[in-house]
Amino acid sequence: MGIRAAYQSVIIHACMACGDETAFAAALGTSVPEVVDWLLGERPVPPHYFLKAVDIVLASNWKQISDNRAFLEQVRRRNAARPSRR
């Protein structure tokens, strides 16, 4: 995977984490047409926007980890009275 493809992959992931290209553009402080060009690979992503997108992806990943842990804790509590299968 080349650098441009890696940048595009991060941009796609960050856009999905934001919900859509409009929310992503707002989070980056840029225009929707510019974001669409990056998503479609029609223009290279400027480094400062790429770094902002990386921050969004990292925050999304940490939120997912936190949500997973909270879910597993709920499962443990709901099933605490059940005997272990080990």
Residue pairs with C-beta under 8 A, 6 or more apart in sequence:
1 9
4 41
4 44
5 41
7 38
7 44
7 45
7 50
8 38
8 39
8 41
8 45
10 50
10 53
10 54
10 57
11 35
11 38
11 39
11 45
11 50
11 53
12 39
13 53
13 57
13 60
14 24
14 53
14 54
14 56
14 57
14 60
15 21
15 24
15 35
15 39
17 56
17 57
17 59
17 60
18 24
18 27
18 56
21 32
21 35
21 36
21 39
22 32
24 35
24 56
25 31
25 32
25 34
25 35
27 52
27 56
28 35
28 49
28 52
28 53
30 49
34 43
37 43
38 44
38 45
38 49
45 53
